[in-house]
Amino acid sequence: MKKAYKEMSKEELSALQTELKAQYEKMKEMGIKLDMSRGKPSIEQLDLSSPMLDVLNSHSSFKGSDGMDLRNYGVLDGIKEAKELFAELMECPTDHVMVGGNSSLNIMYDLVARAMVHGIGGNEPWIKQEGIKFLCPVPGYDRHFAITESFGIEMINIPMDENGPDMDMVEKYVNNDPKVKGIWNVPKYTNPAGVVYSDEVVKRFANLKPAAPDFRIFWDNAYAFHHLYPDNKGEILNIVTECEKAGNPDIYYELCSTAKVTFAGAGVAALISSPANLAEVKKQMTIQTIGHDKLNQMRHVLFFKNAQGVHEHMKKHAAILRPKFEAVLNCLEEELGGLEIGSWIKPLGGYFIAFDTIEGCAKRVVELCKGAGVVMTPAGSTYPYKKDEKDTSIRIAPTLPTPDELKKACEVFVLCVKLASIEKYLQTA
């Protein structure tokens, strides 16, 4: 039976610290160099999609079903076949789909930028409205927060539990403050905690009554089909259907992509929203671009053929990722279980494991890991302005390293958690 650190005497903690420091110095001598700072697909995952490069070649017809020459200009909002594929995948009408380039983050940035400069739905541009705000469920996706921070938009933390964001807080802000213009979401297998929004949470989002007519829900469904356990999938209600049932057909922008399905730098992203919202975006896009990579869109269509093709492909990803996630989770349980110096959730999908240290230790853990050759996402990155007031949140990205590298990284991580926790307890002993 392990003894919790908080129950140890100062002498016991000091003795353990001496022992762990010796282990840490030995690890530093091993010359480990591992980067676990981003959720990148592994080489094995990328190799799964290599055959996609063969579906188009110099002998292909390059003609879409509507006769469009895919090599030429045109089709601003995506080829017909790609729209149909995403509509099937995301379970929405085809006229709710706009297919873009390789990055959903790019689409989100542009949506915010257009709202700042041109406004939404005929309303005054955000840049002319002083003191605008965005709600940010935490812990969350650092790149979301970077977008709103770059435009000087005030960000407000919204705590999350196992069901999703605190909807009492969301409703209070959205329904009463016209300065609140949006909310970031990763509704399925959240980044980094792996939370799946409950039915009640999704319905309450759909039934919001914004004080601002230009408020939008940013529904970044990045891990919509990224299951670790195909027989135990996280499921959420369809935001498109729920918003329409609630009489709020224009309140959302849903995003998705194949960035972690095919190639991280050469996938295809899509925006899903009401025809009215898409018409507004398309009008502004006409000035921005003549069109995205139609050959890549068709390459994806020919490779997958339909939504079932994508789901079967994702089972291959799961087979690669599942052992990695389980190796990390088993290591955490074996080494830290019972010590009461950290907590974590076992995700059913997505790309990350969220780890919480005892208060005031996350930055120190990341610092110690770096000293031993393991680079983690900077502590605090999962909060707006990188300010985690309690200094507890760490994002673990287990996807890129090989199994052997991951084993070493886990050994370093749990050792650093132990050391940082002992330091903290000794400071207050």
N, C-alpha and C positions, 0 to 999 in steps of 0.2 A: 504493500500500500504506500503510494507516494505521499509525501508530506507537503502541503501547500507552503509556498515561500512565506506567505504572510504569517504563518504559524511558527516559523523558525526564529530562534534566538539570534541576536547579533553575532554571537560566536559561531553559530552554525552557518549563518550566511557568509561570514568572512572566510571560513574554511572552504566552503563550496566555491566561493569566488576565486580563491587561489587555485583550486583544482581546474575550474573552467578557463581561467586565464591561460594556464599552461596548455590546455587543449587548443585554445584560440591561437596561440603563438605557433603551434605545430601546423595549424591549418594555413596560417599566413605563409609559412615556409613551403607549402605545396605549390604555390604559384598559380592558384586558381584564377581564371579570367572568364567570367560568365556575365552576360547581360540579360537580366530578367525585367527590364524596365518597361517593355512594351509587349502588347499581345500580338506577336507576329506568328503567322503559320510556320510550321517546320518545313524543311525540305521535303520530307515524306508527304506532307499534305499538298504542297505545291505540285509534286510529281503526279498526283492523282489527276490533275487537269492538263497535263502535257499533251495528251492525245487531242485536246481541243484545237491545238495549233495545226492539226492536219485536216480539219473538216473543210477548210477553204484553201484552195491553191490556185495556181495560174490557169487551171482548166475549168474552174468553177464558173457558173453562169453569172454570178453577182447580181442576180435579179431577185427582187422581192416578189411576194405574191401579188402585189398591185402593179408590177411592172417597173418599179423604181430601180434604177441602176445604183447599187449601193456604193459604188466608187465615186459618185458625183455629189454635188451639193444638194441640199434639200432635206425635208423631214425633220423639222426643228425639234419636235417633241418625241422622237423615237420611231423606229420602224414598227409596222403593224404586228409583225410576229413577236417582237420583244414585248410590246404592250400586252399581247395576249398571254405570254408566258408569265409576266409579273402579275397580271390580273388573276390568273389561276393560282399562282403561288400565294398571293396576299388576299385571295377570296374577295375580290371587289370587281365592279364593272370596268370594262376596258376604257371607257371614257373618263375614268377617274385616275388614269395612269399616264405619267409623263416619264419617258426613259431618257436618261442623260449620259454623262460620261462615266468615268471610273470611280467617282468619289461622292458618297452621300454627304460627307462633311462639306464638300464644295457647294453642294446644293443648299445646305443649311446656312452656310456663311452668306451665300447670295440672297437667300430669303430675308435674313436679318438686314443685310446691306440695302436691299431694295425697300424694305419697310422704313429704314432710316431716311433714305433719299426721296422715295416716291410715295410712301404711305401704303396702307392696305385698305382696299375696298372704298377708295375715294376719300378716305380720312386724311387728316393732316400728317405729313411726314413725321416720323418719330423724332427726327433731329430738331424739329421745331417745337416739340413738346418737352418742356423741361421736367427733369426728375423721373424719367421713365424707369420701370423696374422689371426684372425677370425673377421668377421663382425657380429655385434650384434644389431638387431633392438630393439629399446627401446621405452617405457618400455617393458621388456621381462621376460622370465622365469629364476628365480635365479639359478635353478639347472643346466641349460644349461651353464650359465656363470661360475658356480663352476667347471664344467668339464674342460673347456679350461684354466681357471686360475690355476687349479691343475697341468697342464702340462707346465705352464710357457708360454702359447701362448698369444701374445698381442691381446687385444680385442679393437675393434673400434666401437663406437656408431653410429648407423644409425637411424635417427629420423623416426617416423611413423606418418601417418595421417589416415583418415578414409578409405583409399584404401589399406594401407599396407606400407611397407618400401619405403623410398625415393629411387626410382630405378635409378635416375640420379647418385646418390652417389654410389649405389651398382655397377652399370656398370663401373663407373670411376675406382673404386678400383679393381674389379674383372678382367676387361678387360685389365688393364694396369700394375698391380703389381703382379708379380709371387710369391711374399711372401704371398699373400692372398690365404689361403687354404680352407676356408669354410665360411658358413654363417648359423647361427641358424634361424629357423623359426617355428612359430606355426601359420599356414596359415589360420586356420578357428577358429573363436572365440578366438582370441589371448589371451594369459595369460600375463597381466591381463586385457587388454583394451576391449576384445570382438570384435576386428576388424576382418572382413572377407575380405581376399585379393580379389581385383578386377580382372576381366579377363585380363586386360592389365598388371597388376603386374605379374600374373602367366605366361603370355606369355613372358614377358621380362625376367623373371627368366629362362624360358626354352631356350631362345635365347641368353643367356650369351655366351661370347667368352673369356673364362678364359685365362689369361696369363700363369697360372700354369696348367700343364697337370693333376696334382693330386688335383685339386680343386673339392670340392663336396658341393652341397646344402643339408643341413640337414633339412628335411621337416617333422617336428614332428607334424603329424596330430592327435594330442591327443584328439581333441574334434570333430572328423569327423561326429559323429552322436549324439552329445550331444545338441540337440535343446531344448530350453525352450518353443518354440511355434511351434509345429509340422505343423501348417498351414501357418507358416511364417518363413521358414528355410533359414539360410544363405547357399548359394551355391558357390562353387569354381570350377574352371576348374581342370581337372585331370592332375596332374603333370607328370604322366607316359606317357599319350597320348601326352601332349604338348612337352615334351622333345624328344620323338621319332619323332614327326612331325618336330621339329627343327633340327634334326640330332645330338642331344646330348643325346643318350640313356643311357650313363653311368654317367651323371653329378650329379645325385641325389641319396640320401638315404631317403626313406619315412618310417616313423615309425607310428605305431598305437598299441593300446592295449585295453583290456577289463577291465582295472584296475578300471575305474569308471562306468563300465557296470555291472559287477558281484561283485567280491570281490577285494577290494583294494590291499590286500596282496597275492591274489591267483587267479589273472586273467591270461590271456595269451597275450603275445606281439608278434608282427610280424614286420619283416623288408621287405620292398618292394623295389626292385631295379631291374636293368637289370640282365639277366642271367650271364653276364660276371662278374658283381660286386658280385653277390651271390656266384659264383664259387670261387672267390678269398677269400671271407669271410669264406666259408665252408672249404676250404683247411686249413685255419688257425684254425678254430674251431675244426677240427679233433683232434688237439693236446690239446685243452682246455677242451673239454667235450666229453662224449660218447653219450650224448643226454639229452634233457629236459623232463619234466614231460608229458609223452604221455597220461597218464590216465586223467590228468586235461584237456589236449587238447580235448580228446574224450568226456569228461564230458560236455564241452562247446558245442561241436557239437550236442550231443544228446539233450541238453537242448534247444538250439535255433533252430536247424534243418537247418535253412537257414538265409539269410540276413533279410528277412521280419520278422523273429522271433526276431532278434535283434532290429529292428526298432519299433516293437510293444512293446517290453520290455522297450525301451527308452522313449516311451510315458508315461509309469508309473513313470519313474524317473522325467520326466518333470512336471507331475502333483504334485509331492512332492516339487520340486525345485521352480517352477514358483511363488507360493505365497510368498516364502522367498525372492526371488529377488525383487518382486514387493513391498514387505513390506519395504525393505531397500530403494529402489528408491523413494517410496512415502514419506518416512521419510526425505530423503535428500531434496526432492522438497518442502515439507511442512515447514521444519525447516530452510533450507538454501537458498531456491529459492528467488532470488531478493536481497540477501545480498551481492552478488558478492565476496564471500570469498571461493568459491570452484566450481569445474566443474566436470562433470561425464557424461558417455555415457550409454544409456540403451542397454545392450547386448541382442542379440537374442538367445544366447546359451553359452556354456562353464561353467566355475565354479567361475568366479570372476567379481567384479565390480571395475574398476579403478577410483580412486578419486584423483583429483589434488587440492591441497591447493593453497593459494596465495604464492608467492615465499618466501622461508625461514621458512616455518611452519610445514612441514611434520613430522620432527623428534619430534618437540614439541607436536604435536597432539598425536603421538604414545606414547610418554612419559606420557602425561596426561591420556590417556586411560588406560595405565598400572597402574597408580596410583589409578584409580577407579575400577580396577579389570578386565579390558578387554584387553587381549593380542592380539595385531595385528602383522602382518608381519613387521619386522623392516623396517623403512623408508630407502629408497635407495636400497633395495633388488632387485628391478626390473631393476637395472642398473649394468653393469659390475663393479667389484671391490666394489660394494655397494656404488658407488659414484654418487649420483644424484646432480649434480652441483647446480641446482636451488632449491633443497630440497622441492619438491612439490608432489612427487608421493607416493601414498598409495594404497595398494592392500587390498580390502575388500573380505573376504571369507565367504559368508553367508550360506554355505551348511550344516555344521555340527550342529549348535545350533537348539534347538527346537524353535517353533514360539514365545513362551513366552520369552525364553532367547534372541532371536534375537531382540525382541522389546526393551528389556533392553539395549542390546549392542548398538543398534542404538541411543537410548536416550543419552547414554554415549558419543558415537562418535560425534554426532552433537554438543553437549555441548562443547566437547574438541576442535572441529574446531572453534567454536565461541570464546572460551577463547584464543586460540593460535593466532587467527587473531587479536583480540583486543590488545593483548600484542605487536604484531608486529607493528600495527598502532601507538600505544602509544610510542613505541621506536623511531619512526620517526616523531612524531607530533611536 
